[in-house]
Amino acid sequence: MSEAAAGAADHPLWGWAVESWTWGWANLDDPVGPLLGEHLLLSLASIAIGLAAAVPLGLLSVRYRFLYPPVLTGVNTLYAVPSLALFFLLLPYTAFSPWTAILPLALYTLAILVPNVVDGLTQVPDHVRQAAVAMGFGPLRRLLLVELPVALPVIIAGLRVASVATISMVSVASLVGLGGLGGLITDGFNRDFAAPVVVGIVLSVLLAFAADGGLVLLQRALTPWARRDARPGRRRRRAADRAARAATAPRPAGPQPEESP
């Protein structure tokens, strides 16, 4: 018996890990690789469509304030509908095409993205808008070059949440013949075989971590001024901490030198 097998026999969790790794590596070409690609495609398409719909909805809600309450109520109502029910409702129209999963998942992202777009645009300072108008920026140019870049951190924060939620929800679509890595999970449960379940869960989590980290790097690349603005603040905080430590530090006993007039 090999050392790894002996360790697996002594520790069931380690045995699951070894068995899952061995099975996943042996089946990387089929079915793990294709299902991972399908999961990635469904997630990216849903997030992209949701963002493309959320930005104009958010712009309209900021421009016409009376629209925001009904828009927010509508997207929250859609989010409350069970995903499985939406999948089955779309089956007569989209059959077993990827749109059966993409459209409901894109609708779910609106409940997260629309409020973030509205909050981001609302938080743009008035003096920034006025400065852009004074420089001759028209409404469209001001939106693209001033307002959206300033609102970008808030929008990307919502996009990070929507991305992780979408990646996790894609697996539900496996119940209608789609779902990417969810197919591994359902297959493992049907066969009472833990390895595909573990591989599907681990890859889904890693995909969510990768998407979140990628969006963080994207935000850093698109908002370099945020890092420049943060550096003076960090320096001021460090200087204040040093001054506070110096003020509270115990003074040595004994006579102190007199200060010269």
C-alpha positions as a Markdown table, in Angstrom:
| # | Residue | x | y | z |
|---|---|---|---|---|
| 1 | Met | 0.0 | 0.0 | 0.0 |
| 2 | Ser | 1.3 | 3.4 | -0.9 |
| 3 | Glu | 2.0 | 6.1 | 1.6 |
| 4 | Ala | -0.9 | 8.3 | 0.2 |
| 5 | Ala | -3.3 | 5.4 | 0.3 |
| 6 | Ala | -2.3 | 4.5 | 3.9 |
| 7 | Gly | -2.9 | 8.1 | 4.9 |
| 8 | Ala | -6.2 | 8.1 | 3.1 |
| 9 | Ala | -7.3 | 5.0 | 5.0 |
| 10 | Asp | -6.5 | 6.6 | 8.3 |
| 11 | His | -8.2 | 10.0 | 7.5 |
| 12 | Pro | -11.5 | 9.9 | 5.6 |
| 13 | Leu | -11.4 | 13.5 | 4.7 |
| 14 | Trp | -7.9 | 13.1 | 3.3 |
| 15 | Gly | -9.2 | 10.1 | 1.4 |
| 16 | Trp | -12.0 | 12.1 | -0.1 |
| 17 | Ala | -9.4 | 14.8 | -1.2 |
| 18 | Val | -7.1 | 12.2 | -2.8 |
| 19 | Glu | -10.0 | 10.4 | -4.5 |
| 20 | Ser | -11.5 | 13.7 | -5.8 |
| 21 | Trp | -8.1 | 14.9 | -7.1 |
| 22 | Thr | -7.4 | 11.6 | -8.8 |
| 23 | Trp | -10.9 | 11.5 | -10.4 |
| 24 | Gly | -10.8 | 15.1 | -11.5 |
| 25 | Trp | -7.4 | 14.9 | -13.0 |
| 26 | Ala | -8.3 | 11.6 | -14.8 |
| 27 | Asn | -11.5 | 13.2 | -16.2 |
| 28 | Leu | -10.2 | 16.6 | -17.0 |
| 29 | Asp | -10.7 | 16.3 | -20.7 |
| 30 | Asp | -14.2 | 14.9 | -20.3 |
| 31 | Pro | -16.4 | 15.8 | -18.5 |
| 32 | Val | -14.7 | 18.3 | -16.2 |
| 33 | Gly | -13.1 | 20.6 | -18.8 |
| 34 | Pro | -16.2 | 21.0 | -21.0 |
| 35 | Leu | -18.5 | 21.6 | -18.0 |
| 36 | Leu | -16.1 | 24.1 | -16.6 |
| 37 | Gly | -16.1 | 26.0 | -19.9 |
| 38 | Glu | -19.9 | 25.9 | -20.0 |
| 39 | His | -20.1 | 27.2 | -16.4 |
| 40 | Leu | -17.8 | 30.1 | -17.3 |
| 41 | Leu | -19.7 | 30.9 | -20.5 |
| 42 | Leu | -23.1 | 30.9 | -18.7 |
| 43 | Ser | -21.8 | 33.1 | -15.9 |
| 44 | Leu | -20.0 | 35.6 | -18.1 |
| 45 | Ala | -23.0 | 36.0 | -20.5 |
| 46 | Ser | -25.4 | 36.4 | -17.6 |
| 47 | Ile | -23.3 | 39.0 | -15.9 |
| 48 | Ala | -22.6 | 41.0 | -19.1 |
| 49 | Ile | -26.3 | 41.1 | -20.1 |
| 50 | Gly | -27.3 | 42.1 | -16.5 |
| 51 | Leu | -24.7 | 44.9 | -16.5 |
| 52 | Ala | -25.8 | 46.1 | -19.9 |
| 53 | Ala | -29.4 | 46.3 | -18.7 |
| 54 | Ala | -28.6 | 47.7 | -15.2 |
| 55 | Val | -26.6 | 50.8 | -16.5 |
| 56 | Pro | -29.4 | 52.3 | -18.6 |
| 57 | Leu | -32.0 | 51.5 | -15.9 |
| 58 | Gly | -29.8 | 53.2 | -13.3 |
| 59 | Leu | -29.2 | 56.2 | -15.5 |
| 60 | Leu | -33.0 | 56.6 | -16.1 |
| 61 | Ser | -33.6 | 56.2 | -12.3 |
| 62 | Val | -31.1 | 58.9 | -11.5 |
| 63 | Arg | -32.4 | 61.2 | -14.3 |
| 64 | Tyr | -36.1 | 60.6 | -13.5 |
| 65 | Arg | -36.4 | 60.0 | -9.7 |
| 66 | Phe | -40.0 | 58.9 | -9.9 |
| 67 | Leu | -38.9 | 55.8 | -11.8 |
| 68 | Tyr | -36.5 | 54.4 | -9.2 |
| 69 | Pro | -39.1 | 53.1 | -6.7 |
| 70 | Pro | -41.0 | 51.0 | -9.3 |
| 71 | Val | -37.8 | 49.9 | -11.0 |
| 72 | Leu | -36.4 | 48.7 | -7.7 |
| 73 | Thr | -39.6 | 47.0 | -6.7 |
| 74 | Gly | -39.6 | 45.2 | -10.1 |
| 75 | Val | -36.1 | 43.9 | -9.9 |
| 76 | Asn | -36.5 | 42.8 | -6.3 |
| 77 | Thr | -39.7 | 41.0 | -7.3 |
| 78 | Leu | -37.9 | 39.1 | -10.0 |
| 79 | Tyr | -35.2 | 38.2 | -7.6 |
| 80 | Ala | -37.8 | 36.6 | -5.3 |
| 81 | Val | -39.0 | 34.2 | -8.1 |
| 82 | Pro | -37.3 | 30.8 | -7.7 |
| 83 | Ser | -34.7 | 30.2 | -10.3 |
| 84 | Leu | -35.9 | 26.7 | -11.1 |
| 85 | Ala | -39.4 | 28.0 | -11.8 |
| 86 | Leu | -38.0 | 30.6 | -14.3 |
| 87 | Phe | -35.9 | 27.9 | -16.0 |
| 88 | Phe | -39.0 | 25.7 | -16.6 |
| 89 | Leu | -41.1 | 28.7 | -17.7 |
| 90 | Leu | -38.6 | 29.5 | -20.4 |
| 91 | Leu | -38.2 | 25.9 | -21.6 |
| 92 | Pro | -41.1 | 26.1 | -24.1 |
| 93 | Tyr | -39.6 | 29.2 | -25.8 |
| 94 | Thr | -35.8 | 28.6 | -25.5 |
| 95 | Ala | -35.8 | 24.8 | -25.3 |
| 96 | Phe | -32.5 | 23.4 | -23.9 |
| 97 | Ser | -30.4 | 26.3 | -25.3 |
| 98 | Pro | -28.0 | 28.3 | -23.0 |
| 99 | Trp | -30.6 | 31.1 | -23.0 |
| 100 | Thr | -32.7 | 29.1 | -20.7 |
| 101 | Ala | -30.1 | 29.7 | -18.0 |
| 102 | Ile | -28.7 | 33.0 | -19.1 |
| 103 | Leu | -31.9 | 35.1 | -19.2 |
| 104 | Pro | -33.1 | 34.2 | -15.6 |
| 105 | Leu | -29.6 | 34.7 | -14.2 |
| 106 | Ala | -29.2 | 38.0 | -15.9 |
| 107 | Leu | -32.5 | 39.1 | -14.4 |
| 108 | Tyr | -31.3 | 38.2 | -11.0 |
| 109 | Thr | -28.2 | 40.4 | -11.3 |
| 110 | Leu | -30.4 | 43.4 | -11.7 |
| 111 | Ala | -31.5 | 43.4 | -8.1 |
| 112 | Ile | -27.8 | 43.9 | -7.1 |
| 113 | Leu | -26.5 | 46.0 | -10.0 |
| 114 | Val | -29.3 | 48.6 | -10.4 |
| 115 | Pro | -29.1 | 50.0 | -6.8 |
| 116 | Asn | -25.3 | 50.1 | -7.1 |
| 117 | Val | -25.4 | 52.0 | -10.4 |
| 118 | Val | -27.9 | 54.5 | -8.8 |
| 119 | Asp | -25.9 | 54.9 | -5.6 |
| 120 | Gly | -22.6 | 55.3 | -7.6 |
| 121 | Leu | -24.0 | 58.0 | -9.8 |
| 122 | Thr | -25.8 | 59.8 | -6.9 |
| 123 | Gln | -22.5 | 60.0 | -5.0 |
| 124 | Val | -20.8 | 62.0 | -7.7 |
| 125 | Pro | -20.1 | 65.4 | -6.1 |
| 126 | Asp | -22.0 | 68.4 | -7.6 |
| 127 | His | -18.8 | 70.4 | -7.9 |
| 128 | Val | -17.3 | 67.7 | -10.1 |
| 129 | Arg | -20.3 | 67.9 | -12.4 |
| 130 | Gln | -20.2 | 71.7 | -12.4 |
| 131 | Ala | -16.5 | 71.7 | -13.2 |
| 132 | Ala | -17.2 | 69.4 | -16.2 |
| 133 | Val | -19.9 | 71.7 | -17.4 |
| 134 | Ala | -17.6 | 74.7 | -17.0 |
| 135 | Met | -15.1 | 72.9 | -19.2 |
| 136 | Gly | -17.6 | 72.5 | -22.0 |
| 137 | Phe | -18.5 | 68.9 | -21.5 |
| 138 | Gly | -21.9 | 67.9 | -22.9 |
| 139 | Pro | -24.2 | 65.5 | -21.1 |
| 140 | Leu | -22.9 | 62.4 | -22.9 |
| 141 | Arg | -19.3 | 63.3 | -22.6 |
| 142 | Arg | -19.7 | 64.3 | -18.9 |
| 143 | Leu | -21.4 | 60.9 | -18.3 |
| 144 | Leu | -18.7 | 58.8 | -20.0 |
| 145 | Leu | -15.6 | 60.7 | -18.9 |
| 146 | Val | -16.6 | 62.1 | -15.5 |
| 147 | Glu | -19.6 | 60.6 | -13.8 |
| 148 | Leu | -19.2 | 56.9 | -14.7 |
| 149 | Pro | -15.5 | 56.8 | -13.8 |
| 150 | Val | -16.2 | 58.4 | -10.4 |
| 151 | Ala | -19.1 | 56.0 | -9.8 |
| 152 | Leu | -17.0 | 53.0 | -10.9 |
| 153 | Pro | -15.9 | 51.8 | -7.4 |
| 154 | Val | -19.5 | 51.5 | -6.2 |
| 155 | Ile | -20.6 | 49.8 | -9.5 |
| 156 | Ile | -17.8 | 47.3 | -9.4 |
| 157 | Ala | -18.5 | 46.5 | -5.7 |
| 158 | Gly | -22.0 | 45.5 | -6.8 |
| 159 | Leu | -20.6 | 43.6 | -9.8 |
| 160 | Arg | -18.4 | 41.6 | -7.5 |
| 161 | Val | -21.4 | 40.5 | -5.5 |
| 162 | Ala | -23.5 | 39.8 | -8.6 |
| 163 | Ser | -20.6 | 37.8 | -10.1 |
| 164 | Val | -20.1 | 35.5 | -7.1 |
| 165 | Ala | -23.9 | 35.0 | -6.8 |
| 166 | Thr | -24.3 | 34.2 | -10.5 |
| 167 | Ile | -21.4 | 31.7 | -10.5 |
| 168 | Ser | -23.0 | 29.8 | -7.6 |
| 169 | Met | -26.5 | 29.9 | -9.1 |
| 170 | Val | -25.5 | 28.6 | -12.5 |
| 171 | Ser | -25.3 | 25.1 | -10.9 |
| 172 | Val | -29.1 | 25.1 | -10.4 |
| 173 | Ala | -29.6 | 25.0 | -14.2 |
| 174 | Ser | -28.2 | 21.5 | -14.2 |
| 175 | Leu | -31.7 | 20.4 | -13.3 |
| 176 | Val | -32.8 | 21.4 | -16.8 |
| 177 | Gly | -29.9 | 19.9 | -18.6 |
| 178 | Leu | -27.6 | 22.9 | -18.2 |
| 179 | Gly | -25.6 | 24.3 | -15.4 |
| 180 | Gly | -21.9 | 23.6 | -16.1 |
| 181 | Leu | -20.2 | 22.3 | -13.0 |
| 182 | Gly | -23.7 | 21.6 | -11.5 |
| 183 | Gly | -23.8 | 18.6 | -13.8 |
| 184 | Leu | -20.9 | 17.1 | -11.8 |
| 185 | Ile | -22.7 | 17.6 | -8.6 |
| 186 | Thr | -26.0 | 16.1 | -9.7 |
| 187 | Asp | -24.1 | 13.2 | -11.3 |
| 188 | Gly | -22.3 | 12.5 | -8.1 |
| 189 | Phe | -25.4 | 12.5 | -6.1 |
| 190 | Asn | -27.2 | 10.2 | -8.5 |
| 191 | Arg | -24.4 | 7.7 | -8.4 |
| 192 | Asp | -23.7 | 8.2 | -4.7 |
| 193 | Phe | -20.1 | 9.0 | -5.7 |
| 194 | Ala | -18.5 | 11.9 | -3.8 |
| 195 | Ala | -15.6 | 12.7 | -6.1 |
| 196 | Pro | -17.6 | 14.6 | -8.8 |
| 197 | Val | -19.5 | 16.5 | -6.1 |
| 198 | Val | -16.3 | 17.6 | -4.4 |
| 199 | Val | -14.7 | 18.6 | -7.8 |
| 200 | Gly | -17.8 | 20.6 | -8.8 |
| 201 | Ile | -17.9 | 22.4 | -5.5 |
| 202 | Val | -14.2 | 23.2 | -5.4 |
| 203 | Leu | -14.1 | 24.4 | -9.0 |
| 204 | Ser | -17.2 | 26.6 | -8.4 |
| 205 | Val | -15.6 | 28.2 | -5.4 |
| 206 | Leu | -12.3 | 28.7 | -7.2 |
| 207 | Leu | -14.1 | 30.3 | -10.1 |
| 208 | Ala | -15.9 | 32.7 | -7.8 |
| 209 | Phe | -12.6 | 33.7 | -6.1 |
| 210 | Ala | -11.0 | 34.2 | -9.5 |
| 211 | Ala | -13.9 | 36.4 | -10.7 |
| 212 | Asp | -13.8 | 38.5 | -7.5 |
| 213 | Gly | -10.0 | 38.9 | -7.7 |
| 214 | Gly | -10.2 | 39.8 | -11.4 |
| 215 | Leu | -12.7 | 42.5 | -10.7 |
| 216 | Val | -10.6 | 43.9 | -7.9 |
| 217 | Leu | -7.6 | 44.2 | -10.3 |
| 218 | Leu | -9.9 | 45.7 | -12.9 |
| 219 | Gln | -11.0 | 48.4 | -10.5 |
| 220 | Arg | -7.4 | 49.2 | -9.5 |
| 221 | Ala | -6.5 | 49.5 | -13.2 |
| 222 | Leu | -9.5 | 51.7 | -14.1 |
| 223 | Thr | -9.2 | 54.0 | -11.0 |
| 224 | Pro | -5.5 | 54.8 | -10.6 |
| 225 | Trp | -6.4 | 58.1 | -8.9 |
| 226 | Ala | -8.0 | 56.2 | -6.0 |
| 227 | Arg | -4.6 | 54.7 | -5.1 |
| 228 | Arg | -2.9 | 58.1 | -5.4 |
| 229 | Asp | -5.5 | 59.7 | -3.2 |
| 230 | Ala | -5.2 | 57.0 | -0.6 |
| 231 | Arg | -1.4 | 57.4 | -0.2 |
| 232 | Pro | -1.4 | 60.8 | 1.5 |
| 233 | Gly | -4.1 | 59.6 | 3.8 |
| 234 | Arg | -2.0 | 56.6 | 4.9 |
| 235 | Arg | 1.0 | 58.8 | 5.4 |
| 236 | Arg | -1.0 | 61.2 | 7.6 |
| 237 | Arg | -2.4 | 58.3 | 9.6 |
| 238 | Arg | 1.1 | 56.9 | 10.2 |
| 239 | Ala | 2.4 | 60.3 | 11.2 |
| 240 | Ala | -0.6 | 60.7 | 13.6 |
| 241 | Asp | 0.1 | 57.3 | 15.1 |
| 242 | Arg | 3.8 | 58.1 | 15.6 |
| 243 | Ala | 2.8 | 61.4 | 17.3 |
| 244 | Ala | 0.3 | 59.7 | 19.6 |
| 245 | Arg | 2.8 | 57.0 | 20.6 |
| 246 | Ala | 5.4 | 59.7 | 21.3 |
| 247 | Ala | 3.0 | 61.7 | 23.4 |
| 248 | Thr | 1.9 | 58.6 | 25.5 |
| 249 | Ala | 5.4 | 57.1 | 25.9 |
| 250 | Pro | 6.6 | 57.0 | 29.5 |
| 251 | Arg | 9.2 | 59.6 | 30.3 |
| 252 | Pro | 12.5 | 58.6 | 32.0 |
| 253 | Ala | 12.7 | 59.3 | 35.7 |
| 254 | Gly | 15.0 | 61.9 | 37.1 |
| 255 | Pro | 15.5 | 65.6 | 36.5 |
| 256 | Gln | 14.6 | 66.8 | 33.1 |
| 257 | Pro | 16.8 | 69.3 | 31.2 |
| 258 | Glu | 15.5 | 72.8 | 31.4 |
| 259 | Glu | 14.3 | 74.3 | 28.1 |
| 260 | Ser | 16.4 | 77.3 | 27.0 |
| 261 | Pro | 14.4 | 80.6 | 26.8 |
